[in-house]
Amino acid sequence: MIDILYPVTVLGGLGLLFGTSLSLASKVFSVEVNPKVEEVRKVLPGANCGACGFPGCDGLANAIAEGKAPVNACSVGGDAVAEKVANIMGVNAAESVREVATVLCQGDCDKAKDKYIYNGIEDCRAQNILSGGSKACSYGCLGCGTCKDVCEFDAIQIINGIAVIDKDKCTACKKCLSVCPKGIIELIPYDNEVVVKCKSNDPGKIVRGNCSTGCIGCQICVKNCPVDAFSFENYLAKINYDKCINCGICAEKCPTNAIFSSLEKSKTVAQ
């Protein structure tokens, strides 16, 4: 009987000792948790996309609670989530400008020429290693769909050899921007209807030889813009979205249709 009671007593004593030690240690080394962290985390969308610059929604919640990030830092949640976070933090939510990712290229299979036929891995980064890809234009979309593969919101489709983004589905998480080897996907204001969909810095003669819809640097848009919203650098026209009033004159005047206007597209559909 003693042989049984002795080990039971020893183990029980050790259990009590360790339990007491752990209890004391948890109090001594405890870290006070800000209750607002959990409240903020609950209203964040949980996409963990990293667009805010923090390691997921948990990281952002901590940063907001500590005052290291603004209440509207979550681009996926938009103004609705920003308002909820602002209420938790007891501050006013500054209304943010919604942005969407846009592919600055229209060189699909019908408009752009190829240097060679690519039969490798369906990944733009892999294709880009081979002499900059199959497109004759070294700035053109390669159309393998790497951006589509990383989009968690089904906002990107490959249509006729080029990536096309649905602005209503896009959350501006920036994942497509980070994987595009050509760097032709950029964020623009959601409400802007006019976009220069070309990134080529080649002279106009070279652009004409590679693509029928590229910017040829004629500067007609610069000369005709009524609010001076255009600049011209490295053979390429660029829009200052803070000045642009979406009048669509630039798109109407552009000889190659390198400037895309959803307003013009709507008119065409209506006709």
N, C-alpha and C positions, 0 to 999 in steps of 0.2 A: 504493500500500500504506500509505504514511504517512497518507494522507487517511482511511483506515479505522481504523488503529490509534489515532490521536490521540483521536477522539471516544469510542472504546471504553474507552481508558485513563482519560479524564476522567470518563466516566460510572461506571466501576468505582470510581474514587477517591471520587467523590461518594457512591456507594452505601455504601462502607465507612465514610466519615466520618459519614453520617447514621445508619447502623446502630449505630455505636459511641456516637453521641450519644444515641440513643433508649435504648440499653441502660443507659447511665449514668443517664439521666433517670429510667428506671423504678425504678432502685435508690434514687436520691436522694429521689424523690417518692412512693415506694411507701407504701401504707397497710396496716398490719398487720391482717389479717382474723382475727377471733375464730373459731376452728374450730367452736365450739359453734353459731354462727349457722347453718351449713349442716346440722349434725346436727338442730337444732330444726326447721329448714325442711322437712326430709325427713319428719318425723312429723306435721306439720300437714296438714290435709285438702286444702288447695289450693283451697278455695271462693272465696277472695279476696272475701268478702262485706262485710268492713269492720265486722262486728258487734263486734269487739274494740276498735274505736276507732282502729285503725292502718291505714295504706294497704296493705291486702292482707296475705297470709301472710308475704311478705318483710319488710314493716315490723314485723310482730309478732315474727318470729324475731329481728330485730335488737334490738327492745325487751326481749325476754326475756333475751337473751344479755347485755345491758347492765344488767340488773336494773331496768329501767324499767317492766316489766309482770310480773304474777304468772304462774306456770306454768300456771294454769288459766284464762287469759284467753280461750281459744278456746271459745266456747259451742257451736260446731258440732261440734267434736271431743269435747266432754264430758269425763267423768272418765277415759275410756280414753286419750285424747290427753294429758290433764293428767298422768297417771301416767308416760307415756313421756317427756314433757318434763322432769318432775321428776327422773327417773333421769339424764337427760343433764346437768341442772344440779346434780345432787347434793343435792337438797333434798327435803323431804316435800311431797306434793301434798295441799293442804287439800281435802277433799271438798266440792264445790260443789253447790248446790241447782239441779237442772235446772229450767229455766223454759220455758214455751211461750207462743206468741202466742195470744190469745183475742179474738174479736170480741164486744164488750160490747153486743150488740143482737140481738133475736130478732124484730124487726119485718119479717117477710117479706111476701109479696104477700097472704097471707090475714089477717094480723094488723094491718098498718099501713095507714093511709090515705094517699092521694096528693093533692098540691095540683094537679098537672097531669101530662100525659103527656109524657115526655121522648123525643125522637126524634133527639137529637144524637149527638156523638162518644161512643163507649163508653169513657168515662174519668170516674171519679168527680170528679176535680179540675175537669174541664170542666163537668160538670153542676152542681157546687157553686157555680160562678160565677153560675148563673142562680137567683137568689133562694134560695140555700142548697140547691138540689136539689129534686127532685120530691116527696120525702117530706113529709107534713104535719108530722111530728116533725123539728125542725131538728137533732136529734142522731142520727138514724137512719142505718143503713147504706144507701148509694145503690145498691149491687148491680151496678155497672158492671164490677167485676172488676179494678180497677187494682192491688189488692193481689195478686190471682191472677197478673197479668202479670209482676210483679217477683219472685215466689217461684221460686227456682231448684230447689226440692225437691218441687214438685208437692204441696204441703201444703194448698193452698187451692182450694176449689171454690165456685161460685156456685149455690146451691140455692134455688129459688123466690124469686129476687130478693134474696138476702142471702148474704154471704160466710160460709163455714163452714170452720174450720181443723181439719185432722187432727192431733191433738196428738202422735201417734206419728211423723209425718213431719216435724213442725216442729223446726227447729234453733235457734230463737230468734235468727236473724240480724238481726232488727229492720227488714228492708227494708220489710215491709208497714206497720210502724208509721210509717215516715217518709213514705210516700206517701198515707196515708189522710187526706183533707182534714177529716174529722170528728173525728179523734183518738180513735176508739172501739176501737182495737186496742191491747191492753196485754199485758205479760208477767205471767204468774202461775205459781206453782209447779206443776210437772207433776203432783205427787201430790195436789193439792187437787181435791176432787170437787164442791165447791160454789162457784158464781160468780154474782154479781149481774150479769146480762146486760142492763144498761141503763145509759145515761150521761146520761139526761135530767135537767136541773136545773129543769124546768118544774113548777109546782104540780100536784097530783094531778088536778084537774079538767081541766086542759089535756091532761095525759098520757092520761087516759081517752078524750078526744075524738079523739086522734091514733092511739093504739095500744092493742090489747087486752092486751098483755103487758108494758107498761112499769111501772116502779116509781112507785107513786102516793104514796109517802111516808107510809104508814100506820104505820110503825115497829113492826109486829107482829114482824118478825124481831129487832129490837133488844130487844124486851121478852121474847122467848122463847129467846134464845140462852143456853145454860147456862154459857158460858165468857166472856161479854161480848166476843165477837169482832166485834161490829157497832158502827159509829158512824153518825151521821146528820148530813149537811151539805148545804145547798142543795137540799133536797127529795129527796135521794138517799141510799139505804143503801149502806154500804161495808163490806167485810170486811177484818179484820186477819188475814192468812194465817198470821202467827206464832202466833196464838191459836186459830184454827179447828181443830176436831178432826173435821171431816167427819161430824158426827152426822146432818146432813140435816134437822133440825127446822125450820130457817128455810125451807127449800124446801117442806116439807109445809104450813107455816102461811101462806105467801105467797098472798094472794088472787088475784093476777094471773099467777102463775107467772113473775114477773120473775127469780126466783132459780132458776137452773138447777142441777140435781143429777144427775150421771151415775149416782149410786146409785139414785135414784128411777127413772131411765130403765131401768136394769138390771132393777129389780123389775117394771116394767111389761112388759118384753120376756119375762121369765120367766113371768109370769102368762098 
